[in-house]
Amino acid sequence: ITRIGRDAVLYVESLIESIMGGLEGLINILDSDGGFGSLEHQ
C-alpha cells in the first residue's frame, strides 16, 4: 500500500507540474499576442 501511495503522490506531483507548465505556456502565448486586448480592438 505504501508503494502505491508513493507512486500516486509522484504521479499527482508530475501532473500538477505539467498543468502549471501548460498554464504558464498559455499565459505567455496570450501575453506575446497581446492577449484578449487584441481581440477586443478588432
Phi and psi restraints in degrees (range 20) as a CNS / XPLOR table:
assign (resid 1 and name C) (resid 2 and name N)
       (resid 2 and name CA) (resid 2 and name C) 1.0 -63.2 20.0 2
assign (resid 2 and name N) (resid 2 and name CA)
       (resid 2 and name C) (resid 3 and name N) 1.0 -39.7 20.0 2
assign (resid 2 and name C) (resid 3 and name N)
       (resid 3 and name CA) (resid 3 and name C) 1.0 -62.4 20.0 2
assign (resid 3 and name N) (resid 3 and name CA)
       (resid 3 and name C) (resid 4 and name N) 1.0 -44.8 20.0 2
assign (resid 3 and name C) (resid 4 and name N)
       (resid 4 and name CA) (resid 4 and name C) 1.0 -65.5 20.0 2
assign (resid 4 and name N) (resid 4 and name CA)
       (resid 4 and name C) (resid 5 and name N) 1.0 -42.2 20.0 2
assign (resid 4 and name C) (resid 5 and name N)
       (resid 5 and name CA) (resid 5 and name C) 1.0 -61.6 20.0 2
assign (resid 5 and name N) (resid 5 and name CA)
       (resid 5 and name C) (resid 6 and name N) 1.0 -40.3 20.0 2
assign (resid 5 and name C) (resid 6 and name N)
       (resid 6 and name CA) (resid 6 and name C) 1.0 -65.5 20.0 2
assign (resid 6 and name N) (resid 6 and name CA)
       (resid 6 and name C) (resid 7 and name N) 1.0 -42.9 20.0 2
assign (resid 6 and name C) (resid 7 and name N)
       (resid 7 and name CA) (resid 7 and name C) 1.0 -63.7 20.0 2
assign (resid 7 and name N) (resid 7 and name CA)
       (resid 7 and name C) (resid 8 and name N) 1.0 -38.6 20.0 2
assign (resid 7 and name C) (resid 8 and name N)
       (resid 8 and name CA) (resid 8 and name C) 1.0 -63.8 20.0 2
assign (resid 8 and name N) (resid 8 and name CA)
       (resid 8 and name C) (resid 9 and name N) 1.0 -42.7 20.0 2
assign (resid 8 and name C) (resid 9 and name N)
       (resid 9 and name CA) (resid 9 and name C) 1.0 -63.1 20.0 2
assign (resid 9 and name N) (resid 9 and name CA)
       (resid 9 and name C) (resid 10 and name N) 1.0 -44.3 20.0 2
assign (resid 9 and name C) (resid 10 and name N)
       (resid 10 and name CA) (resid 10 and name C) 1.0 -62.9 20.0 2
assign (resid 10 and name N) (resid 10 and name CA)
       (resid 10 and name C) (resid 11 and name N) 1.0 -40.1 20.0 2
assign (resid 10 and name C) (resid 11 and name N)
       (resid 11 and name CA) (resid 11 and name C) 1.0 -64.4 20.0 2
assign (resid 11 and name N) (resid 11 and name CA)
       (resid 11 and name C) (resid 12 and name N) 1.0 -44.7 20.0 2
assign (resid 11 and name C) (resid 12 and name N)
       (resid 12 and name CA) (resid 12 and name C) 1.0 -64.0 20.0 2
assign (resid 12 and name N) (resid 12 and name CA)
       (resid 12 and name C) (resid 13 and name N) 1.0 -41.9 20.0 2
assign (resid 12 and name C) (resid 13 and name N)
       (resid 13 and name CA) (resid 13 and name C) 1.0 -62.7 20.0 2
assign (resid 13 and name N) (resid 13 and name CA)
       (resid 13 and name C) (resid 14 and name N) 1.0 -43.4 20.0 2
assign (resid 13 and name C) (resid 14 and name N)
       (resid 14 and name CA) (resid 14 and name C) 1.0 -67.4 20.0 2
assign (resid 14 and name N) (resid 14 and name CA)
       (resid 14 and name C) (resid 15 and name N) 1.0 -34.9 20.0 2
assign (resid 14 and name C) (resid 15 and name N)
       (resid 15 and name CA) (resid 15 and name C) 1.0 -65.1 20.0 2
assign (resid 15 and name N) (resid 15 and name CA)
       (resid 15 and name C) (resid 16 and name N) 1.0 -44.7 20.0 2
assign (resid 15 and name C) (resid 16 and name N)
       (resid 16 and name CA) (resid 16 and name C) 1.0 -62.6 20.0 2
assign (resid 16 and name N) (resid 16 and name CA)
       (resid 16 and name C) (resid 17 and name N) 1.0 -41.9 20.0 2
assign (resid 16 and name C) (resid 17 and name N)
       (resid 17 and name CA) (resid 17 and name C) 1.0 -62.4 20.0 2
assign (resid 17 and name N) (resid 17 and name CA)
       (resid 17 and name C) (resid 18 and name N) 1.0 -41.6 20.0 2
assign (resid 17 and name C) (resid 18 and name N)
       (resid 18 and name CA) (resid 18 and name C) 1.0 -68.0 20.0 2
assign (resid 18 and name N) (resid 18 and name CA)
       (resid 18 and name C) (resid 19 and name N) 1.0 -37.3 20.0 2
assign (resid 18 and name C) (resid 19 and name N)
       (resid 19 and name CA) (resid 19 and name C) 1.0 -66.4 20.0 2
assign (resid 19 and name N) (resid 19 and name CA)
       (resid 19 and name C) (resid 20 and name N) 1.0 -46.0 20.0 2
assign (resid 19 and name C) (resid 20 and name N)
       (resid 20 and name CA) (resid 20 and name C) 1.0 -62.6 20.0 2
assign (resid 20 and name N) (resid 20 and name CA)
       (resid 20 and name C) (resid 21 and name N) 1.0 -40.7 20.0 2
assign (resid 20 and name C) (resid 21 and name N)
       (resid 21 and name CA) (resid 21 and name C) 1.0 -63.1 20.0 2
assign (resid 21 and name N) (resid 21 and name CA)
       (resid 21 and name C) (resid 22 and name N) 1.0 -39.4 20.0 2
assign (resid 21 and name C) (resid 22 and name N)
       (resid 22 and name CA) (resid 22 and name C) 1.0 -65.8 20.0 2
assign (resid 22 and name N) (resid 22 and name CA)
       (resid 22 and name C) (resid 23 and name N) 1.0 -41.1 20.0 2
assign (resid 22 and name C) (resid 23 and name N)
       (resid 23 and name CA) (resid 23 and name C) 1.0 -63.6 20.0 2
assign (resid 23 and name N) (resid 23 and name CA)
       (resid 23 and name C) (resid 24 and name N) 1.0 -42.8 20.0 2
assign (resid 23 and name C) (resid 24 and name N)
       (resid 24 and name CA) (resid 24 and name C) 1.0 -62.5 20.0 2
assign (resid 24 and name N) (resid 24 and name CA)
       (resid 24 and name C) (resid 25 and name N) 1.0 -38.8 20.0 2
assign (resid 24 and name C) (resid 25 and name N)
       (resid 25 and name CA) (resid 25 and name C) 1.0 -63.4 20.0 2
assign (resid 25 and name N) (resid 25 and name CA)
       (resid 25 and name C) (resid 26 and name N) 1.0 -43.6 20.0 2
assign (resid 25 and name C) (resid 26 and name N)
       (resid 26 and name CA) (resid 26 and name C) 1.0 -64.0 20.0 2
assign (resid 26 and name N) (resid 26 and name CA)
       (resid 26 and name C) (resid 27 and name N) 1.0 -43.0 20.0 2
assign (resid 26 and name C) (resid 27 and name N)
       (resid 27 and name CA) (resid 27 and name C) 1.0 -61.9 20.0 2
assign (resid 27 and name N) (resid 27 and name CA)
       (resid 27 and name C) (resid 28 and name N) 1.0 -41.6 20.0 2
assign (resid 27 and name C) (resid 28 and name N)
       (resid 28 and name CA) (resid 28 and name C) 1.0 -63.6 20.0 2
assign (resid 28 and name N) (resid 28 and name CA)
       (resid 28 and name C) (resid 29 and name N) 1.0 -40.1 20.0 2
assign (resid 28 and name C) (resid 29 and name N)
       (resid 29 and name CA) (resid 29 and name C) 1.0 -64.3 20.0 2
assign (resid 29 and name N) (resid 29 and name CA)
       (resid 29 and name C) (resid 30 and name N) 1.0 -44.9 20.0 2
assign (resid 29 and name C) (resid 30 and name N)
       (resid 30 and name CA) (resid 30 and name C) 1.0 -63.3 20.0 2
assign (resid 30 and name N) (resid 30 and name CA)
       (resid 30 and name C) (resid 31 and name N) 1.0 -42.2 20.0 2
assign (resid 30 and name C) (resid 31 and name N)
       (resid 31 and name CA) (resid 31 and name C) 1.0 -64.7 20.0 2
assign (resid 31 and name N) (resid 31 and name CA)
       (resid 31 and name C) (resid 32 and name N) 1.0 -41.0 20.0 2
assign (resid 31 and name C) (resid 32 and name N)
       (resid 32 and name CA) (resid 32 and name C) 1.0 -69.1 20.0 2
assign (resid 32 and name N) (resid 32 and name CA)
       (resid 32 and name C) (resid 33 and name N) 1.0 -32.5 20.0 2
assign (resid 32 and name C) (resid 33 and name N)
       (resid 33 and name CA) (resid 33 and name C) 1.0 -88.8 20.0 2
assign (resid 33 and name N) (resid 33 and name CA)
       (resid 33 and name C) (resid 34 and name N) 1.0 0.9 20.0 2
assign (resid 33 and name C) (resid 34 and name N)
       (resid 34 and name CA) (resid 34 and name C) 1.0 91.8 20.0 2
assign (resid 34 and name N) (resid 34 and name CA)
       (resid 34 and name C) (resid 35 and name N) 1.0 -1.1 20.0 2
assign (resid 34 and name C) (resid 35 and name N)
       (resid 35 and name CA) (resid 35 and name C) 1.0 64.1 20.0 2
assign (resid 35 and name N) (resid 35 and name CA)
       (resid 35 and name C) (resid 36 and name N) 1.0 -150.6 20.0 2
assign (resid 35 and name C) (resid 36 and name N)
       (resid 36 and name CA) (resid 36 and name C) 1.0 -71.9 20.0 2
assign (resid 36 and name N) (resid 36 and name CA)
       (resid 36 and name C) (resid 37 and name N) 1.0 -19.1 20.0 2
assign (resid 36 and name C) (resid 37 and name N)
       (resid 37 and name CA) (resid 37 and name C) 1.0 -60.1 20.0 2
assign (resid 37 and name N) (resid 37 and name CA)
       (resid 37 and name C) (resid 38 and name N) 1.0 -40.0 20.0 2
assign (resid 37 and name C) (resid 38 and name N)
       (resid 38 and name CA) (resid 38 and name C) 1.0 -67.0 20.0 2
assign (resid 38 and name N) (resid 38 and name CA)
       (resid 38 and name C) (resid 39 and name N) 1.0 -32.9 20.0 2
assign (resid 38 and name C) (resid 39 and name N)
       (resid 39 and name CA) (resid 39 and name C) 1.0 -69.8 20.0 2
assign (resid 39 and name N) (resid 39 and name CA)
       (resid 39 and name C) (resid 40 and name N) 1.0 -36.9 20.0 2
assign (resid 39 and name C) (resid 40 and name N)
       (resid 40 and name CA) (resid 40 and name C) 1.0 -67.8 20.0 2
assign (resid 40 and name N) (resid 40 and name CA)
       (resid 40 and name C) (resid 41 and name N) 1.0 -33.2 20.0 2
assign (resid 40 and name C) (resid 41 and name N)
       (resid 41 and name CA) (resid 41 and name C) 1.0 -75.9 20.0 2
assign (resid 41 and name N) (resid 41 and name CA)
       (resid 41 and name C) (resid 42 and name N) 1.0 -19.5 20.0 2
